[in-house]
Amino acid sequence: MRYPRFAPLACVLLALLPAVPSHARVDETQEEFERRLLQPFVGKFVTREKNPDPVKEEEMLRQQPFNEVKTHFPAGVRERRYWKSAVPNMLSNENGWRVHVFFLENRSVLEAYQRVGDTLSEFEIQNILRANQGSSEWRKVEPESLETKSSAIGCHYQLADGTLRARVVGDWLMVYSVKLDNM
């Protein structure tokens, strides 16, 4: 079988493309995160309402498991809010994820996913953890363990390499840097 003349050139070009990053998604730059999420029919940036209902706003703040600890985040941490649809090929506003991402020095240090429309399932938790594990493995953390007691945010899972922790609170899953937790 003969290959077209451009086949060697195509192979060279493919070899020059950057490899898919093997690191966890927490620690991505804001540009990398937004390039992955802000695609048509996948996700969108959520802007703050100009005149929010104070009762609804306070209720949403009370539900956010990171709300109490974010006052202790180091200076320079920026919060961005996104929406990710759970409906394939359709940007649904009723079934998906509220995603709060905290960036420090342009790198993601905490990603909080709130399931909307359905309840957060174990399958979804495991998929988000898998997407954030890189080359390490997640392990469950015992409630009385040193990791849990030393965590300001709280944790249910930790990577074996000690770089990330995760915590489930209701329909929220937070995946965050241990460095942030130690600050």
Secondary structure, DSSP 8 states (H G I E B T S, - for coil): ----TTHHHHHHHHHHS-----S-STT-BHHHHHHHH-STTTEEE----SS--HHHHHHHHHH-TTTTGGGGS-TT-EEEEEEEESSTTS--SSSEEEEEEEEETTEEEEEEEEEESS---HHHHHHHHHHT-TTS-EEE--TTSHHHHH-SS--SEEETTSSEEEEEETTEEEEEEHHHHH-
